[in-house]
Amino acid sequence: MHTHETSAVPAITGVVDSEDHPIPNNGTTEDTVLTLLGVGTVNIGVIIADNDTPIALALVNENGEWMKSVAAQEGRHSYTVRFSDDAWVVTVVMAAQAPTIISVRDSQGEVVDGGSTFDQRVTLEGTAAADQWVEILDRAEIIASVLATGGRWAVDLPLLAFKGYSLKARGLYGSIPESDVRAFNVIYRGEDFETGALGAIPANIALEFPAMFVTPNKDASLIDDSVAAPFVTGKAISIAEDSVVRFDLKSPVNKITFGAFAMADGFGVEPPYLSCFDESQALIFERKLYFGEDYAVWDEVVSPDRRITSLVLTVHVRTTAFHVDNFSFF
């Protein structure tokens, strides 16, 4: 007995790219490795041609199907198989240039990636495919659009909020390419508490100020007292004895200065204690505040390698007055 395989007219039924994304007939792709799919007679080879030039041979499997991966250079490719006049046309285009952000500048100069600025206005510069539009996004929010004239673009971002930004440029062309993320923080120059309402700050309640949150574990107060000027002037935070107050900055910084005024009911009183925490709330360092023979001082907190987000001040018993004011950030 002889078995006869069923004959089928060979044909191309589809083309996919290297990530198995279908490419329609007369479609385009940036991929240079294509896989052709088709049908034919079982166990018979199918000759594949590109622009009428044979380039490959595919064997039809027991299901009457075949597939073949081929390399494709930039340009138009008309794929056919012998004994069929139908063509599957794919145009390979050069991958579009992804946009880049090459500069973020404030009034003082370049803002490094991951750095900070006091300015609420910055200028971005970058590159993209020539004469194509680019969107600027802060995470998922579109905040600006700009034309990349001759492949270069620049855009001002005014009225920035005091927060962290994660910017990227997205090209409105090709496969919608995106740049790497460029991050920076817009931070306050300081906090003097002048916007707050005088009176008690309830225990364990975070009181918001423009640049920070203040949370005491016992009742504290916002007072108006310039007796220790210039260290404490106008409104200031007054901290009760035997208590702890936490200052959580809205933007992390590497250096803080602040004024402090302290009085005790006699000698031998334990001085206030300062603890400094980074962005993951890990302790950076802790130390005493030393006033020497003075009642008021400028205190400086510096952490060059890890940015400061929180300060905790601990005031001990027999401290009759302890005020802090005039924070500056660097």
C-alpha positions as CSV (number, residue, x, y, z in Angstrom):
1,M,0.0,0.0,0.0
2,H,1.3,3.5,-0.8
3,T,0.5,6.6,1.2
4,H,0.1,9.9,-0.7
5,E,0.7,13.2,1.1
6,T,-2.0,15.8,0.5
7,S,-0.7,18.6,-1.7
8,A,-1.1,22.2,-0.6
9,V,-0.2,25.4,-2.5
10,P,2.8,26.9,-0.6
11,A,2.1,30.4,0.8
12,I,3.3,32.9,3.4
13,T,0.7,33.3,6.2
14,G,2.4,35.7,8.4
15,V,5.6,37.5,9.6
16,V,6.7,38.2,13.2
17,D,9.7,40.1,14.6
18,S,12.3,38.8,17.1
19,E,9.8,39.3,20.0
20,D,7.0,37.4,18.2
21,H,5.1,40.6,17.4
22,P,3.1,40.2,14.2
23,I,4.0,42.5,11.3
24,P,1.1,43.0,8.9
25,N,1.5,42.8,5.1
26,N,2.9,46.1,3.9
27,G,3.9,46.9,7.5
28,T,7.1,48.3,8.9
29,T,9.5,47.3,11.7
30,E,12.8,48.4,13.3
31,D,13.7,44.7,13.8
32,T,16.3,43.1,11.5
33,V,15.5,39.5,12.4
34,L,12.2,38.3,11.0
35,T,10.4,35.0,11.1
36,L,8.3,34.0,8.1
37,L,5.4,31.6,8.7
38,G,3.5,29.6,6.0
39,V,1.9,26.4,4.7
40,G,2.8,23.9,2.1
41,T,2.9,20.2,1.3
42,V,4.1,17.9,4.1
43,N,7.8,17.0,4.0
44,I,8.4,19.3,0.9
45,G,10.8,22.1,1.0
46,V,9.6,25.7,0.3
47,I,12.0,28.1,-1.4
48,I,11.7,31.6,0.0
49,A,12.7,34.7,-2.1
50,D,13.3,38.3,-1.1
51,N,12.7,40.7,-3.9
52,D,12.8,37.7,-6.3
53,T,16.2,36.5,-5.0
54,P,16.1,33.1,-3.3
55,I,17.4,33.4,0.3
56,A,16.2,30.4,2.2
57,L,14.7,26.9,2.2
58,A,12.0,25.8,4.8
59,L,10.8,22.3,5.3
60,V,7.0,21.8,5.7
61,N,6.3,19.8,8.9
62,E,3.7,17.0,9.4
63,N,1.0,19.6,10.1
64,G,1.6,21.3,6.7
65,E,3.2,24.3,8.3
66,W,6.7,25.9,8.0
67,M,8.6,28.7,9.6
68,K,12.0,30.3,8.8
69,S,14.0,33.1,10.4
70,V,15.8,35.5,8.1
71,A,18.0,38.5,8.5
72,A,16.7,41.7,7.0
73,Q,18.6,44.9,6.3
74,E,17.1,48.3,6.2
75,G,14.8,48.8,3.2
76,R,11.8,47.2,1.5
77,H,11.5,43.4,1.4
78,S,9.0,41.6,-0.8
79,Y,8.9,37.9,0.4
80,T,7.5,35.2,-1.9
81,V,7.6,31.5,-2.2
82,R,7.9,29.4,-5.4
83,F,4.7,28.6,-7.1
84,S,2.8,31.5,-5.5
85,D,2.4,35.0,-6.8
86,D,1.4,36.4,-3.4
87,A,4.0,38.6,-1.7
88,W,4.3,39.6,2.0
89,V,5.9,43.0,2.0
90,V,7.8,44.3,5.1
91,T,9.8,47.5,5.2
92,V,12.7,47.6,7.7
93,V,13.3,51.2,9.0
94,M,16.3,52.5,11.0
95,A,15.6,52.4,14.7
96,A,14.5,55.9,15.8
97,Q,17.0,57.8,17.9
98,A,15.8,57.7,21.5
99,P,15.6,61.1,23.2
100,T,18.1,62.1,25.9
101,I,18.2,64.6,28.7
102,I,21.7,65.9,28.7
103,S,21.3,68.9,31.1
104,V,19.2,70.3,33.9
105,R,20.2,73.8,34.9
106,D,19.0,76.3,37.5
107,S,20.1,79.9,38.2
108,Q,23.4,78.6,39.6
109,G,24.3,76.1,37.0
110,E,24.0,72.4,36.4
111,V,21.8,70.3,38.8
112,V,23.4,66.8,39.0
113,D,21.3,63.7,38.6
114,G,19.8,63.0,42.0
115,G,20.8,66.4,43.2
116,S,18.8,69.3,44.6
117,T,18.0,72.9,43.7
118,F,16.4,75.8,45.6
119,D,15.0,77.2,42.3
120,Q,11.4,76.6,41.2
121,R,12.5,77.1,37.6
122,V,14.9,74.9,35.7
123,T,15.9,74.5,32.0
124,L,16.1,71.1,30.4
125,E,18.2,70.4,27.3
126,G,18.5,67.2,25.3
127,T,18.5,65.4,21.9
128,A,16.0,63.5,19.9
129,A,15.3,62.6,16.3
130,A,15.6,65.7,14.1
131,D,12.5,67.9,13.9
132,Q,10.3,65.6,15.9
133,W,8.2,66.4,19.0
134,V,9.2,65.3,22.5
135,E,7.1,65.1,25.6
136,I,8.6,65.8,29.1
137,L,7.1,63.6,31.8
138,D,7.4,63.7,35.5
139,R,6.8,60.0,36.2
140,A,3.5,59.5,34.3
141,E,2.4,63.1,34.1
142,I,3.2,65.1,30.9
143,I,4.5,68.5,32.0
144,A,5.9,70.0,28.7
145,S,6.3,69.4,25.0
146,V,9.1,70.7,22.7
147,L,10.2,70.3,19.1
148,A,13.7,68.9,18.6
149,T,14.8,71.3,15.9
150,G,17.8,69.8,14.1
151,G,18.0,67.0,16.7
152,R,18.3,69.4,19.8
153,W,15.7,70.6,22.2
154,A,15.5,72.9,25.2
155,V,12.5,73.7,27.5
156,D,12.0,75.8,30.6
157,L,10.0,74.3,33.5
158,P,8.7,77.2,35.6
159,L,6.7,77.1,38.8
160,L,8.0,73.8,40.0
161,A,6.7,72.4,43.3
162,F,8.8,71.7,46.3
163,K,9.2,67.9,45.8
164,G,11.2,65.3,44.1
165,Y,11.1,65.0,40.3
166,S,11.8,62.0,38.1
167,L,11.8,63.3,34.5
168,K,12.1,61.5,31.2
169,A,11.7,62.6,27.6
170,R,9.4,60.6,25.3
171,G,9.7,60.9,21.5
172,L,6.4,61.2,19.6
173,Y,7.8,59.2,16.7
174,G,8.8,55.7,15.7
175,S,8.2,53.2,18.5
176,I,7.7,56.1,21.0
177,P,11.2,55.8,22.5
178,E,12.0,57.2,25.9
179,S,15.1,58.6,27.6
180,D,16.7,57.5,30.9
181,V,15.2,59.1,34.0
182,R,16.8,62.3,35.3
183,A,16.0,62.9,39.0
184,F,16.3,66.0,41.2
185,N,14.7,67.6,44.2
186,V,13.3,71.1,44.5
187,I,14.0,72.1,48.2
188,Y,13.3,75.0,50.5
189,R,16.1,77.2,51.5
190,G,15.1,77.0,55.1
191,E,12.3,77.1,57.7
192,D,11.7,80.0,60.2
193,F,8.1,78.9,61.3
194,E,6.7,82.4,60.5
195,T,3.7,80.9,58.7
196,G,2.5,79.0,61.8
197,A,-0.2,79.9,64.3
198,L,1.1,80.8,67.8
199,G,0.1,78.3,70.5
200,A,0.3,74.7,71.5
201,I,1.5,71.9,69.3
202,P,-0.3,68.8,70.5
203,A,1.7,65.7,71.4
204,N,2.1,63.1,68.7
205,I,0.4,65.3,66.1
206,A,2.6,66.3,63.1
207,L,2.2,70.0,62.5
208,E,3.0,71.0,58.9
209,F,5.2,74.0,58.0
210,P,6.3,74.9,54.4
211,A,9.6,72.9,54.6
212,M,9.0,70.3,57.3
213,F,6.7,68.5,59.8
214,V,7.2,69.0,63.5
215,T,6.0,66.2,65.8
216,P,6.5,66.4,69.6
217,N,5.9,63.4,72.0
218,K,4.7,65.9,74.6
219,D,3.0,69.2,74.1
220,A,5.3,71.8,72.5
221,S,4.5,75.4,71.5
222,L,5.0,77.9,68.8
223,I,6.1,81.1,70.5
224,D,7.1,84.6,69.5
225,D,10.3,85.5,71.2
226,S,13.4,87.3,69.9
227,V,15.3,87.4,73.2
228,A,18.0,85.2,71.7
229,A,18.4,87.0,68.3
230,P,19.8,86.3,65.8
231,F,19.7,82.6,66.7
232,V,16.0,82.7,67.6
233,T,13.9,85.5,66.1
234,G,10.2,85.9,65.8
235,K,8.3,82.6,65.8
236,A,10.1,79.6,67.1
237,I,9.5,76.1,68.4
238,S,9.6,75.8,72.2
239,I,10.2,72.3,73.5
240,A,9.2,71.1,76.9
241,E,11.6,69.5,79.3
242,D,11.9,65.7,79.3
243,S,10.5,65.4,75.7
244,V,11.4,64.5,72.2
245,V,10.6,66.5,69.0
246,R,11.0,65.2,65.5
247,F,11.6,67.4,62.5
248,D,10.8,65.7,59.2
249,L,12.1,67.6,56.1
250,K,10.0,67.6,53.0
251,S,13.1,67.4,50.9
252,P,16.4,65.6,51.9
253,V,19.5,67.7,52.2
254,N,23.2,67.2,53.0
255,K,23.6,70.1,55.4
256,I,21.4,71.9,58.0
257,T,22.1,74.9,60.3
258,F,19.7,76.1,62.9
259,G,19.6,78.4,65.9
260,A,19.1,77.1,69.4
261,F,18.5,78.7,72.8
262,A,18.6,76.8,76.1
263,M,18.3,77.5,79.8
264,A,18.5,75.1,82.8
265,D,17.6,75.4,86.5
266,G,21.2,74.8,87.6
267,F,24.5,73.1,86.9
268,G,24.9,69.5,85.8
269,V,21.8,69.4,83.5
270,E,22.2,67.0,80.6
271,P,22.4,69.0,77.4
272,P,19.9,68.4,74.6
273,Y,20.6,65.5,72.3
274,L,20.4,65.4,68.5
275,S,19.9,62.4,66.2
276,C,20.1,62.5,62.5
277,F,18.4,60.1,60.0
278,D,18.7,59.4,56.3
279,E,16.1,58.8,53.6
280,S,15.6,55.2,54.7
281,Q,15.3,56.4,58.4
282,A,18.6,54.8,59.2
283,L,20.6,56.6,61.9
284,I,23.4,58.7,60.4
285,F,24.8,60.0,63.8
286,E,23.8,61.3,67.2
287,R,25.5,63.7,69.5
288,K,24.9,66.3,72.2
289,L,24.3,70.0,71.5
290,Y,27.1,72.0,73.2
291,F,26.4,75.5,74.2
292,G,29.6,76.3,76.0
293,E,29.2,79.4,78.2
294,D,26.5,80.8,75.9
295,Y,22.8,80.3,76.1
296,A,22.3,80.4,72.3
297,V,24.3,79.0,69.4
298,W,24.2,78.1,65.7
299,D,24.3,74.3,65.3
300,E,25.5,72.7,62.1
301,V,24.5,69.2,60.9
302,V,26.5,67.8,58.0
303,S,26.2,64.5,56.2
304,P,28.1,64.5,52.9
305,D,27.4,60.9,51.9
306,R,23.8,60.3,53.1
307,R,21.1,62.9,52.7
308,I,19.3,64.0,55.9
309,T,15.5,63.7,56.1
310,S,14.8,63.8,59.8
311,L,16.3,65.4,63.0
312,V,15.2,64.3,66.4
313,L,15.9,66.6,69.4
314,T,15.8,65.1,72.9
315,V,15.4,67.6,75.8
316,H,16.2,66.3,79.4
317,V,14.7,67.1,82.8
318,R,15.6,70.4,84.5
319,T,15.8,72.2,81.1
320,T,13.6,75.2,81.8
321,A,13.7,76.6,78.2
322,F,14.7,75.2,74.8
323,H,13.8,77.0,71.6
324,V,14.9,76.2,68.0
325,D,14.5,78.4,64.9
326,N,15.9,79.6,61.6
327,F,16.7,76.3,59.9
328,S,18.8,76.7,56.7
329,F,19.3,73.9,54.1
330,F,22.2,73.3,51.8
